């Protein structure tokens, strides 16, 4: 990934845009090829993700979606965040 040295930074993935995600996730566990069907806000104020296979991934502070808003709206928590 390259980053120009300016006050208004613009980030460009090199060699492709997937480089940004790869860079940001290099030090974290990343589960691939898993469809998330629901995001739940727990009483602890942490987020849990429920997969299509009904597997629960727990204890997230953040979730970043990179899907169309109409798709994200279907899985985002129904209770307030």
Secondary structure as the mmCIF struct_conf table of DSSP 4:
data_model
#
loop_
_struct_conf.conf_type_id
_struct_conf.id
_struct_conf.beg_label_comp_id
_struct_conf.beg_label_asym_id
_struct_conf.beg_label_seq_id
_struct_conf.end_label_comp_id
_struct_conf.end_label_asym_id
_struct_conf.end_label_seq_id
STRN STRN1 UNK A 2 UNK A 3
BEND BEND1 UNK A 5 UNK A 8
STRN STRN2 UNK A 11 UNK A 12
BEND BEND2 UNK A 14 UNK A 16
TURN_TY1_P TURN_TY1_P1 UNK A 17 UNK A 17
HELX_RH_AL_P HELX_RH_AL_P1 UNK A 18 UNK A 24
TURN_TY1_P TURN_TY1_P2 UNK A 25 UNK A 27
BEND BEND3 UNK A 28 UNK A 28
BEND BEND4 UNK A 33 UNK A 33
STRN STRN3 UNK A 36 UNK A 41
TURN_TY1_P TURN_TY1_P3 UNK A 43 UNK A 44
BEND BEND5 UNK A 45 UNK A 45
STRN STRN4 UNK A 47 UNK A 51
TURN_TY1_P TURN_TY1_P4 UNK A 52 UNK A 53
STRN STRN5 UNK A 56 UNK A 60
BEND BEND6 UNK A 61 UNK A 61
BEND BEND7 UNK A 67 UNK A 67
HELX_RH_AL_P HELX_RH_AL_P2 UNK A 69 UNK A 75
BEND BEND8 UNK A 76 UNK A 76
BEND BEND9 UNK A 78 UNK A 79
#
